[in-house]
Amino acid sequence: MAISKKSQNFSAEEKAAMKERAEELKREKRGASEAEDAKAVIDKIAAMAEPDRSLAGRIHELVLAAAPALKAKLWYGMPAYYKDGRNVCFFQDGGKFKARYSTFGFNDPARLDDGNMWPTSFAVLKLTAADEARLTALVKQAVS
Protein backbone atom coordinates (compact mmCIF):
# COMPACT_ATOMS: atom_id res chain seq x y z
CA MET A 1 0.00 0.00 0.00
CA ALA A 2 1.44 3.37 -0.99
CA ILE A 3 1.49 6.20 1.48
CA SER A 4 0.64 9.57 0.06
CA LYS A 5 3.21 12.34 0.40
CA LYS A 6 0.67 14.46 2.28
CA SER A 7 0.15 11.79 4.97
CA GLN A 8 3.93 11.74 5.60
CA ASN A 9 3.99 15.41 6.62
CA PHE A 10 3.82 16.50 10.22
CA SER A 11 1.11 18.91 11.29
CA ALA A 12 2.06 22.39 12.50
CA GLU A 13 1.22 21.26 16.04
CA GLU A 14 3.47 18.20 15.75
CA LYS A 15 6.32 20.32 14.38
CA ALA A 16 5.90 22.76 17.26
CA ALA A 17 6.02 19.89 19.78
CA MET A 18 9.24 18.60 18.21
CA LYS A 19 10.78 22.08 18.42
CA GLU A 20 9.73 22.29 22.06
CA ARG A 21 11.37 18.92 22.71
CA ALA A 22 14.61 20.10 21.07
CA GLU A 23 14.62 23.16 23.37
CA GLU A 24 13.96 20.94 26.39
CA LEU A 25 16.94 18.75 25.47
CA LYS A 26 19.15 21.86 25.10
CA ARG A 27 18.04 23.06 28.55
CA GLU A 28 18.78 19.58 29.93
CA LYS A 29 22.20 19.49 28.28
CA ARG A 30 23.18 22.85 29.78
CA GLY A 31 22.20 21.49 33.19
CA ALA A 32 18.90 23.19 33.98
CA SER A 33 18.05 22.93 37.66
CA GLU A 34 15.07 21.15 39.12
CA ALA A 35 13.67 24.59 40.03
CA GLU A 36 14.01 25.79 36.41
CA ASP A 37 12.23 22.66 35.19
CA ALA A 38 9.42 23.10 37.73
CA LYS A 39 9.00 26.78 36.77
CA ALA A 40 8.84 25.84 33.07
CA VAL A 41 5.96 23.46 33.88
CA ILE A 42 4.11 26.13 35.89
CA ASP A 43 4.64 28.66 33.08
CA LYS A 44 3.35 26.16 30.48
CA ILE A 45 0.23 25.49 32.56
CA ALA A 46 -0.36 29.24 33.01
CA ALA A 47 -0.17 29.72 29.22
CA MET A 48 -2.93 27.16 28.53
CA ALA A 49 -6.44 28.27 27.69
CA GLU A 50 -9.33 27.30 29.95
CA PRO A 51 -10.53 24.69 30.79
CA ASP A 52 -7.16 23.03 30.11
CA ARG A 53 -5.35 25.42 32.46
CA SER A 54 -7.54 24.51 35.42
CA LEU A 55 -7.35 20.79 34.65
CA ALA A 56 -3.57 20.89 34.28
CA GLY A 57 -3.17 22.90 37.47
CA ARG A 58 -5.27 20.50 39.50
CA ILE A 59 -3.60 17.43 38.01
CA HIS A 60 -0.20 18.98 38.75
CA GLU A 61 -1.20 19.38 42.41
CA LEU A 62 -2.59 15.84 42.61
CA VAL A 63 0.44 14.20 41.01
CA LEU A 64 2.96 15.95 43.24
CA ALA A 65 0.87 15.27 46.36
CA ALA A 66 0.48 11.58 45.46
CA ALA A 67 4.14 11.09 44.59
CA PRO A 68 6.40 13.82 46.01
CA ALA A 69 9.46 12.02 44.59
CA LEU A 70 8.32 12.84 41.05
CA LYS A 71 10.00 15.83 39.42
CA ALA A 72 7.98 18.14 37.16
CA LYS A 73 9.57 18.78 33.79
CA LEU A 74 8.38 19.55 30.26
CA TRP A 75 8.17 16.79 27.68
CA TYR A 76 7.31 17.83 24.12
CA GLY A 77 5.95 21.02 25.66
CA MET A 78 3.64 19.14 28.04
CA PRO A 79 3.78 18.96 31.83
CA ALA A 80 5.38 15.63 32.70
CA TYR A 81 6.55 13.93 35.87
CA TYR A 82 9.83 12.05 36.14
CA LYS A 83 11.29 9.49 38.51
CA ASP A 84 14.98 8.62 38.31
CA GLY A 85 15.23 10.61 35.07
CA ARG A 86 12.43 8.67 33.35
CA ASN A 87 9.06 10.07 32.34
CA VAL A 88 6.36 8.31 34.36
CA CYS A 89 3.28 10.36 33.45
CA PHE A 90 2.19 13.49 31.61
CA PHE A 91 -0.70 15.86 30.92
CA GLN A 92 -1.55 16.87 27.35
CA ASP A 93 -3.92 19.78 27.04
CA GLY A 94 -6.63 19.43 24.44
CA GLY A 95 -5.61 22.69 22.82
CA LYS A 96 -2.11 21.42 22.04
CA PHE A 97 -3.27 19.25 19.13
CA LYS A 98 -6.76 20.72 18.75
CA ALA A 99 -8.31 17.66 20.38
CA ARG A 100 -11.75 17.63 21.96
CA TYR A 101 -10.35 16.52 25.32
CA SER A 102 -7.18 16.70 27.40
CA THR A 103 -5.24 13.55 28.19
CA PHE A 104 -3.49 12.23 31.26
CA GLY A 105 -1.14 9.42 30.33
CA PHE A 106 1.49 7.08 31.64
CA ASN A 107 4.72 5.96 30.01
CA ASP A 108 6.62 2.69 30.22
CA PRO A 109 8.23 3.27 33.66
CA ALA A 110 4.75 3.45 35.25
CA ARG A 111 4.01 0.28 37.16
CA LEU A 112 0.41 -0.16 36.12
CA ASP A 113 0.72 -3.68 34.73
CA ASP A 114 -2.52 -5.61 35.13
CA GLY A 115 -2.55 -8.85 33.17
CA ASN A 116 -1.93 -8.70 29.45
CA MET A 117 -3.68 -5.38 28.79
CA TRP A 118 -4.25 -2.18 30.80
CA PRO A 119 -5.00 1.48 30.08
CA THR A 120 -2.11 3.93 29.85
CA SER A 121 -3.98 7.05 28.81
CA PHE A 122 -7.19 8.72 29.94
CA ALA A 123 -9.33 11.38 28.29
CA VAL A 124 -10.11 14.12 30.81
CA LEU A 125 -12.94 16.61 30.43
CA LYS A 126 -13.27 17.56 34.09
CA LEU A 127 -12.31 16.14 37.48
CA THR A 128 -14.80 14.98 40.07
CA ALA A 129 -13.78 13.88 43.55
CA ALA A 130 -13.98 10.26 42.36
CA ASP A 131 -11.78 11.07 39.34
CA GLU A 132 -9.23 12.76 41.58
CA ALA A 133 -9.16 9.71 43.86
CA ARG A 134 -8.67 7.40 40.88
CA LEU A 135 -5.90 9.55 39.41
CA THR A 136 -4.16 9.74 42.80
CA ALA A 137 -4.32 5.95 43.21
CA LEU A 138 -2.97 5.39 39.69
CA VAL A 139 -0.05 7.77 40.25
CA LYS A 140 0.79 6.09 43.55
CA GLN A 141 0.69 2.68 41.86
CA ALA A 142 2.77 3.97 38.93
CA VAL A 143 5.67 4.92 41.19
CA SER A 144 5.42 1.96 43.58
Secondary structure, 3 states (H helix, E strand, C coil): CCCCHHHHCCCHHHHHHHHHHHHHHHHHHCCCCHHHHHHHHHHHHHHCCCCHHHHHHHHHHHHHHHCCCCEEEEECCEEEEEECCEEEEEEECHHHHCCCCEEEEECCCCCCCCCCCCCCEEEECCCCHHHHHHHHHHHHHHCC
